[in-house]
Amino acid sequence: MSPSPVVIRSRRVVLPEGERPADVLVQDGRIAAVGAHGSLSAETVTDLGDTALLPGLVDTHVHVNEPGRTEWEGFATATKAAAAGGVTTIIDMPLNSVPPTTTVDGLAAKRKTAEGQAWVDLGFWGGAIPGNVPDLEPLHQAGVFGFKSFLAPSGVDEFPHVEPFDLELALAEQARIGALAIIHAEDPAVLDAAPQTPGVHYRDFLASRPDDAEAAAVSRLLDTARRTGARVHILHVSSAAVLPLLRQARADGVQVTAETCPHYLTLAAEEVPDGDTAFKCCPPIRDEANRDQLWAALAAGEFIAVVSDHSPSTPDLKLLQRYGGSGDFAAAWGGIASLQLGLPAIWTEARRRGHTLTDVVRWMSSGPASLVGLTGSKGAIAVGYDADLVAFDPDADFAVHAEQLHHRNPVTPYAGRTLSGAVRTTWLRGRVVDVAGAPFGQQITRS
């Protein structure tokens, strides 16, 4: 039996055309109508008052790490964290799991492991690595959303980076089958030439991953995209040095999009404490002036998405001093854990800079949905879309306590910070998500 229709009402509903008071009618898991505030009726009416109603966030850059490294995260913990943070759809990255998603068998292993464990909807990226070009079309037909490659070492042996020859072959094949290529762009030659100074000083780590590493890799990638006609997406842009390259490529007709992440927009190198390796990620968090340039590009529409790049690990791999580790940035695992905190982190900084909830929804919901072809079902409060919704109190402040997050490991650079904006309720396909209850998220595929 289908659940009865429900009306969710708020004086702050973020719709594609902007924010206004409205009623949203939910029926059979979808949005059946959007009307004026107080105009729709149903047996059950949930009135949020001044609490905002947003479409569920779509996070297209999440490392779940299961199977194989479930002690780092896992489908259950990752999707609980997502739901608690207002994220209703995640797309899982193909590496850090064992096996990686570089073959149809690897995809099948991941799908089987995820069964019955997802509190939100869940899709998968494939991986393009040296030698697996014959696997790309079968994976594409199996429904992956595109293919990730690294231009520099990934940090795990089972997912090697592509050399220029491999990249050319992979992009040519992806152009042929109409797949999206998503790229971690850092140049290994530039990284090798940079000073490598171990120790607790963040400035030394930052010097080891210079802006030129991103710029050189993006330049090479865009040249290859021009030759092959591939559609490419630059992952986790941290350096503003990349922006002029993207502008010129778009002017030349290259099909290129880019994303950035909450940590690049809300944190800065100047504030990273010595030895606090929770801040380590690759590419790195850069300085305040660079952060301002990223915000200007975001406001100008140069990034299609703001996504988490949630890449957690165990505290021992992060070498955290508070757990008895050395605090050595050079040796620590590079990855930021923030899946549950992306929305309040971005809202805290966005509001300070004069942006609106409509902007945040464009960056974190409709934008990433469009990147992966989910427009029409995800990323907006509109008739016919899945009723993936978030009650968000934009004026509520809270202190971040890492041990209270749903992430498997209590490690995040936001620990101890006060953020603005609290998720009160998350609905997935019209049903309230209860992280203490049973999961009912679905696995989704590229249409």
Buried (B, 14 or more C-beta within 10 A) or exposed (E): EEEEBBBBBBBBBBBBEEBBEBBBBBBEBBBBBBBEBEEBEBEEBBEBEEBBBBBBBBBBBBBBBBBBBBBBBBBBBBBBBBBBBBBBBBBBBBBBBBBBBBBBEBBEBBBEBBEEBBBBBBBBBBBBBBEBBEBBBBBBEBBBBBBBBBBBBBBBEBBBBBEEEBBBBBBBBBBEEEBBBBBBBBBBEBBEEBEEEEBBBBBBBBBBBBBBBBBBBBBBBBBBBBEBBBBBBBBBBBBBBBBEBBEEBBEEEBBBBBBBBBBBBBBBBEEBEEBBBBBBBBBBBBEEEBBBBBBEBBBEEBBBBBBBBBBBBBBBBBBBBEEEBBBBBBBBBBBBBBBBBBBBBBBBBBBEEEBBBBBBBBBBBBBBBBBBBBBBBBBBBBEEBBBBBBBBBBEBEBEBEBEEBBBBBBBBBBBEBEBBBBBEBBBBBBBBBEBEEEBBBBBBEBE
